[in-house]
Amino acid sequence: MPLRTPGSDAAYRQTNGGRPSNGGPLTNGGPPTNGRSTTQRSFGQPEPQDPRFKPLYPGQAWPTEQPQYRPTYVPPPPADWHVQQARSYTAEPPKVNRIVAIAGLIALIIGVIAGAGAATAVVALGNRGSAPIADQPNPPVGTGTDPKIRTGSVSAVAATLLPSVVQLKVDGSDNSEATGSGFVIDNVGHILTNNHVVAAAANGGSIQVSTNGNKTATARLVGRSPAYDLAVVQVVGLDAPSVQFGQSDQAVVGQDVVAIGSPLGLAGTVTSGIISAKNRPVTTGDDTGQASSYISALQTDAAINPGNSGGPLVDMNARVIGVNSAIATVPGSGEGQSGSIGLGFAIPIDQARRTAQQLIANGKASYPVIGASVDMSFEGGGRVSAVTANSPAARAGLRVGDVITAINNEPVDSAEVLIVAIRTHQPGESVLLAYERGGRSRTVNLKLAQQIG
C-alpha cells in the first residue's frame, strides 16, 4: 500500500466508530474495535458518573474518588481566575475617619454661621498617607488677660477693703511699744481700732499710721473705751476711703467672712473663714476689775494673730461686721508660741459703732451697769458680792449673796456671762433678772444705769 502524503493525519483519524459501514476491516489496516477511541480512559462500557457531582465551572474534571474521610473537594480556580478576582485585590481608597468627618462638618457649620469669621478644625488621627500637618506655634505663656474678680469672692472683698485698712505703730511715753490694725470709718480721717493697741499712748507717746499705699502719718488719739476695748484715732487729710458698716446681729453661724490686718507686722494680710459662733463671752484688754473689756463676741476660724487687733472682720459683701480683738491660746503655751489656733473673736460692729460715735462726739463712751459687784470666782451664776447705794440693783432689792441665774430669760452660769450680757444693752434700757435667794427663785425688773469708761 502506498504511503500517505507526509503531514496527513488520515492514519490517525477514525470514521464510523473506527470500522467500515459494512463491518469490514479498518481502512488503515488496524485491528477491529468496538467503535470507541483508544484514547478514551475506559475500554468497554462507559463508567457511570456520580449524579451528585455538579461542576463549579465549565470543563471541570470529574473526580474519580471522594473518600468520606477527606474534606469536600475544592476545585482549582479557572484560568482567568486572576482576572475575575483582580478587583477584590485592588487597593481601596482610605475611608474617612468618622471623627474627622464630624469635625469637618462642624467646622463647615460654624463657618456658615460665623459669616465673615473663619472656622478651622484640624484633627490628626493617624494621618493615613496624607501629607504631614505643619507644626502649630505654641500658645503664649504668661501673657493672658487678667482674671476678672468675681463679685462676692475673697479677692473682691480684699480689693474693696484693703485701701481702708491701716497699720498702727504705737510708742508709749514709758518706752512701751505696740502694733495693730485699724480701719477708716468716715471721710474726715477717723480710724476705729482696739483700746489695747493705743493704750500705751494714752498718757503721752506717738501713734503712726501707715496706709495700704505705704503712706505714713501721725495720728492723734480721739478717745478710748477700756470697757469695750475700742478706741478712735484721727489723721486729718488721710488719703483712704471709709468702710461700709454691716449688721452684726444679722450674722449667722457658718457664713463666710474675711479678716484683714497686720499680723506680726505684715501689713495688708487677708485671711478667710466662717462665723463659728455668736455671743461668746470674752474678756480682753489689760485692765483689771470691772473696767476690764467684756464683749459678747463673734467667734471666727479666720486666722487672727497678734497685730490683727483692731482690723475689720467683714462679710462677703465687703461690709464690716466686727472688730478683731482677741484670740484663744492653748493652755500652757508660752508667750512666744501664741498664735492662731482657729479661735478668733471680734467685737460686734453694732456695739462698736455706738461706742465709736460716742468717742468721736465726746471723747468718752458709756456702758450699762446694774450697780452691783459679783464674785468672779463663783461658778453657777452671778453671785452678788456688793451693792452700790441708790443703784438700780439696790432699788430692785438685790442683796449680797443673791445669785443671778438669768437675764431676759437667757441663762447665766458665771460672773463673766452676766457682765457680757448686761453690756450688750444700752444705759436706760430695762432688763428682767432672775435670781435665787435662800433656795427660792425670784425675778425683778430694773433700769440700767451708765458708767463712763
C-alpha positions in Angstrom: 0.0 0.0 0.0 1.5 3.3 -0.9 2.3 5.8 1.9 0.2 8.8 2.6 1.3 12.2 1.8 3.6 13.4 4.5 1.7 15.6 7.0 -1.6 13.8 6.6 -3.4 12.7 9.7 -5.5 10.1 7.9 -3.7 7.3 9.6 -4.9 8.6 13.0 -8.4 9.6 12.1 -11.4 7.3 12.8 -14.5 7.2 10.8 -17.7 5.5 11.6 -16.5 4.3 15.0 -13.3 3.0 13.5 -14.9 0.4 11.2 -16.4 0.5 7.7 -20.1 0.7 7.3 -20.2 -2.9 6.1 -18.4 -4.2 9.1 -15.2 -4.6 7.1 -11.7 -4.2 8.4 -10.2 -0.8 9.3 -9.3 1.3 6.3 -5.9 1.8 7.8 -5.4 -1.9 8.3 -5.6 -1.6 12.1 -7.3 -4.1 14.3 -11.0 -4.0 14.7 -12.6 -2.1 17.6 -15.9 -1.8 19.2 -16.3 1.7 17.8 -14.6 3.5 20.8 -11.5 5.6 20.5 -8.4 4.0 22.1 -7.6 7.4 23.5 -10.5 7.2 26.0 -9.9 6.3 29.5 -12.2 3.2 29.6 -12.5 0.3 27.4 -15.8 -1.4 27.3 -18.9 0.2 28.8 -18.7 3.9 30.0 -18.2 4.4 33.7 -21.3 5.7 35.4 -21.0 9.3 36.6 -21.9 10.4 40.1 -25.3 12.3 39.7 -24.3 14.4 42.8 -21.4 15.9 41.1 -22.0 19.5 39.8 -19.1 21.3 38.0 -18.2 24.6 39.5 -17.0 25.8 36.2 -17.2 24.5 32.6 -14.7 21.8 31.8 -14.1 20.8 35.4 -12.8 17.2 35.6 -15.0 14.6 37.2 -13.4 13.4 40.5 -12.6 9.7 40.4 -13.0 9.2 44.2 -14.4 11.0 47.1 -13.5 9.3 50.3 -15.6 10.1 53.3 -12.6 10.9 55.4 -11.3 13.6 53.1 -12.7 17.2 53.1 -15.0 18.4 50.4 -13.2 18.6 47.1 -12.2 22.2 46.2 -11.5 22.6 42.5 -8.7 24.7 41.2 -9.6 28.1 40.1 -10.3 28.7 36.4 -7.6 30.0 34.1 -9.0 33.5 34.2 -9.3 33.5 38.0 -6.7 36.1 38.5 -8.6 38.4 36.1 -12.0 37.7 37.7 -10.7 38.3 41.2 -8.4 41.2 40.5 -11.0 43.7 41.6 -11.1 42.3 45.1 -7.4 42.8 45.4 -7.4 46.3 44.2 -6.4 48.8 47.0 -9.5 50.7 48.0 -9.2 54.4 48.8 -8.8 55.0 52.6 -12.1 55.5 54.4 -12.6 58.9 56.0 -12.5 58.6 59.8 -15.9 59.3 61.4 -14.4 61.7 63.9 -12.6 63.6 61.1 -15.8 63.7 59.1 -17.8 65.0 62.1 -15.1 67.6 62.9 -15.1 68.8 59.3 -18.9 69.0 59.3 -18.9 71.0 62.5 -16.3 73.4 61.1 -18.4 73.9 58.0 -21.5 74.7 60.0 -19.5 77.1 62.2 -18.1 78.8 59.1 -21.6 79.3 57.7 -22.9 80.7 60.9 -19.9 82.9 61.6 -20.3 84.7 58.2 -17.3 86.8 57.9 -15.5 84.8 60.6 -13.4 81.7 59.9 -13.8 78.3 61.5 -11.0 75.8 61.2 -11.0 72.3 62.6 -7.8 70.2 62.5 -8.0 66.6 63.7 -4.9 64.4 63.4 -5.8 60.8 63.8 -3.4 58.5 62.1 -2.7 60.8 59.1 -3.1 57.7 56.9 -0.9 58.6 54.0 -1.7 62.2 53.9 0.9 65.0 53.9 2.2 65.8 57.4 0.5 68.6 59.3 2.7 71.6 59.8 3.7 72.2 63.5 1.4 74.8 65.0 3.0 77.6 67.0 2.8 77.2 70.8 0.4 79.4 72.6 2.0 82.3 74.5 2.7 81.6 78.2 2.1 84.1 81.0 0.7 86.8 78.8 -3.0 86.1 79.2 -5.6 88.7 80.3 -6.0 89.4 84.0 -8.7 87.2 85.6 -11.9 89.1 86.5 -12.6 89.4 90.2 -15.8 87.6 90.9 -18.3 89.6 93.0 -18.6 88.1 96.5 -15.2 86.4 96.3 -12.4 86.8 98.9 -10.4 88.7 96.2 -13.3 91.1 95.6 -13.6 91.8 99.3 -9.9 92.3 99.7 -9.8 94.7 96.7 -12.6 96.7 98.3 -11.3 96.8 101.9 -7.5 96.9 101.7 -7.4 100.6 100.8 -9.4 101.4 104.0 -7.3 99.3 106.4 -4.3 100.8 108.1 -1.4 99.6 110.3 -0.8 101.3 113.7 2.6 101.5 115.4 2.4 103.0 118.9 5.3 104.2 121.0 4.4 104.9 124.7 5.9 107.5 126.9 7.2 104.7 129.1 9.1 103.3 126.1 6.5 100.6 125.5 5.6 99.6 122.0 2.5 98.1 120.3 1.4 97.3 116.8 -2.0 96.7 115.5 -4.6 97.5 112.8 -7.5 99.8 112.2 -9.9 100.9 109.5 -11.2 104.3 108.3 -14.8 104.9 109.3 -15.6 108.3 107.8 -14.3 110.9 105.3 -12.5 113.1 107.9 -9.9 110.5 108.8 -11.3 108.8 111.9 -9.9 105.3 112.4 -11.5 102.7 114.6 -9.2 100.3 116.4 -8.8 98.4 119.8 -8.1 100.2 123.0 -5.3 97.8 123.9 -3.5 98.8 120.7 -3.3 102.5 121.6 -3.4 102.4 125.4 0.4 102.9 125.6 0.0 106.4 124.1 -2.9 107.4 126.3 -0.6 109.4 128.6 1.9 110.5 126.0 3.6 109.0 123.1 3.0 108.7 119.4 0.8 106.8 117.0 2.0 106.3 113.5 -0.5 105.2 110.8 0.5 103.5 107.5 -2.0 103.1 104.7 -2.1 100.3 102.2 -0.4 102.7 99.7 2.6 102.9 102.1 1.8 106.5 103.1 2.6 107.3 106.7 1.2 110.0 109.0 0.9 110.7 112.7 -2.5 110.2 114.3 -4.0 111.8 117.4 -6.0 109.8 120.0 -9.6 110.9 119.9 -10.9 108.7 122.7 -11.0 105.2 124.0 -13.2 102.8 125.9 -11.5 100.2 128.0 -14.9 98.6 128.8 -15.4 97.7 125.2 -11.8 97.6 124.1 -12.4 100.2 121.5 -10.6 103.4 120.5 -10.7 106.1 117.8 -7.7 107.9 116.3 -7.7 110.5 113.6 -5.4 111.5 110.7 -6.5 114.8 109.1 -6.4 114.6 105.3 -5.9 110.9 105.3 -6.0 109.6 101.7 -8.0 106.5 102.3 -11.7 105.6 101.7 -14.1 104.8 104.5 -15.6 101.3 105.0 -19.3 100.4 104.9 -20.8 99.0 108.1 -22.9 95.9 108.1 -25.2 94.5 110.9 -23.6 92.0 113.2 -26.9 91.0 114.7 -27.9 89.6 111.3 -24.7 87.4 111.1 -25.4 83.7 111.1 -23.2 80.8 112.2 -21.4 79.3 109.2 -21.4 82.4 106.9 -18.2 83.3 105.1 -16.1 86.1 106.5 -12.7 87.8 105.8 -10.3 89.2 108.3 -7.8 92.0 107.2 -5.0 93.4 109.3 -1.3 93.4 110.0 -0.5 90.2 111.9 3.1 90.2 113.3 3.7 93.4 111.4 2.8 92.0 108.0 0.5 94.8 106.7 -2.3 94.1 104.3 -2.8 90.5 105.3 -6.0 88.8 104.2 -7.4 85.6 105.7 -10.8 84.0 105.4 -13.1 81.7 107.3 -16.6 81.5 108.7 -18.5 82.7 111.7 -18.0 79.8 114.1 -20.3 81.0 116.9 -22.1 84.1 118.2 -22.4 85.7 121.6 -19.2 84.3 123.0 -18.4 85.9 126.4 -14.8 87.1 126.0 -12.6 89.2 128.3 -9.9 91.3 126.6 -7.6 94.1 127.4 -5.1 94.6 130.2 -7.2 96.4 132.7 -8.5 94.6 135.8 -11.7 94.6 137.7 -15.0 96.0 136.4 -13.1 98.2 133.9 -11.9 95.1 132.0 -13.2 94.6 128.5 -16.2 92.2 128.4 -17.7 91.6 125.0 -20.3 89.3 123.5 -18.0 88.3 120.6 -18.4 86.9 117.2 -16.2 83.8 117.0 -14.4 83.0 113.7 -11.9 80.5 112.4 -10.3 83.1 110.1 -6.7 83.3 111.0 -6.2 86.1 113.6 -2.8 86.7 115.1 -1.1 89.4 117.2 -1.2 92.5 115.1 -4.7 91.8 113.7 -6.2 93.5 116.7 -8.4 96.5 115.6 -8.7 95.2 112.0 -12.1 94.6 110.4 -14.0 91.3 110.1 -16.2 91.6 107.0 -18.9 89.7 105.2 -18.7 88.7 101.6 -20.4 92.0 100.6 -17.3 93.9 102.0 -19.3 95.2 104.9 -17.7 95.4 108.3 -19.5 93.2 110.9 -16.8 93.1 113.6 -13.6 94.4 115.1 -11.0 91.7 115.5 -9.8 91.8 119.1 -8.7 88.6 120.7 -7.5 85.0 120.1 -7.6 81.9 122.2 -4.4 80.2 123.0 -3.6 76.7 124.1 -3.3 76.5 127.9 0.3 76.3 129.0 1.8 77.8 125.8 4.4 80.4 126.2 4.1 84.0 125.0 6.4 83.3 122.0 4.2 80.4 121.0 0.9 82.2 120.9 -0.8 82.4 117.5 -4.0 81.4 115.7 -5.5 78.1 116.5 -8.7 78.8 114.7 -10.4 80.5 117.6 -10.6 84.3 117.0 -13.0 86.8 118.4 -14.4 90.1 117.2 -16.4 92.8 118.8 -19.8 93.0 117.0 -20.0 96.1 114.8 -23.4 97.1 116.2 -21.8 97.8 119.6 -18.6 99.2 118.1 -20.4 101.7 116.0 -22.3 103.1 119.0 -19.1 103.4 121.0 -17.2 105.0 118.1 -19.9 107.6 117.7 -19.7 108.4 121.4 -15.9 108.7 121.3 -16.0 111.0 118.3 -18.7 113.2 119.9 -17.4 113.3 123.5 -14.0 111.6 123.6 -15.6 109.2 126.1 -18.1 106.3 126.0 -20.5 104.9 128.4 -21.6 101.4 129.3 -24.5 100.0 131.2 -24.3 98.8 134.8 -26.8 97.4 137.5 -24.9 98.9 140.4 -23.6 95.7 141.9 -20.4 93.7 142.1 -20.2 90.0 141.5 -17.9 87.3 142.7 -15.6 86.4 139.7 -14.6 83.1 141.1 -18.1 81.8 141.6 -19.5 79.2 139.2 -23.2 78.5 138.6 -24.4 82.1 138.2 -23.5 85.7 139.2 -23.3 85.8 142.9 -23.7 89.4 144.2 -20.7 90.4 146.4 -21.6 94.1 146.8 -24.5 96.5 146.1 -24.0 100.2 145.4 -26.3 102.6 147.2 -29.1 104.2 145.2 -28.2 101.9 142.2 -30.6 100.0 140.1 -29.7 96.8 142.0 -30.3 98.5 145.3 -33.7 99.8 144.2 -34.6 96.4 142.8 -33.9 94.8 146.3 -30.9 92.8 145.4 -28.7 91.7 148.3 -25.3 90.3 148.9 -25.3 86.6 148.4 -28.1 86.6 145.8 -27.2 84.5 142.7 -28.4 85.9 139.4 -29.3 83.0 137.1 -30.8 84.6 134.0 -31.2 88.0 132.3 -34.1 88.4 129.9 -34.6 84.6 130.1 -31.1 83.9 128.9 -29.2 81.6 131.3 -26.3 83.0 133.3 -23.7 80.5 134.6 -20.8 82.7 135.6 -19.9 86.3 136.5 -18.3 86.9 133.1 -21.5 85.8 131.3 -23.6 88.2 133.4 -21.3 91.2 132.7 -21.2 90.5 129.0 -25.0 90.1 128.9 -25.5 93.4 130.6 -23.1 95.2 128.3 -25.0 94.1 125.2 -27.6 96.6 126.2 -27.5 100.4 126.5 -27.9 102.6 129.5 -31.5 103.4 130.2 -32.9 100.0 129.0 -34.8 97.8 131.3 -33.9 94.1 131.8 -35.5 91.2 133.6 -33.3 89.5 136.2 -33.9 86.0 137.6 -32.1 85.3 140.9 -32.1 82.9 143.8 -32.1 83.7 147.4 -32.2 81.0 150.1 -33.1 78.4 147.6 -36.1 80.3 146.2 -36.3 81.7 142.7 -37.3 85.3 142.1 -37.5 87.8 139.3 -37.1 91.6 139.2 -37.1 94.3 136.5 -34.5 97.1 136.7 -33.4 100.0 134.6 -29.8 100.0 133.7 -27.6 102.9 134.8 -24.5 104.2 132.9 -20.8 104.4 133.7 -18.1 106.2 131.7 -15.2 104.0 130.6 
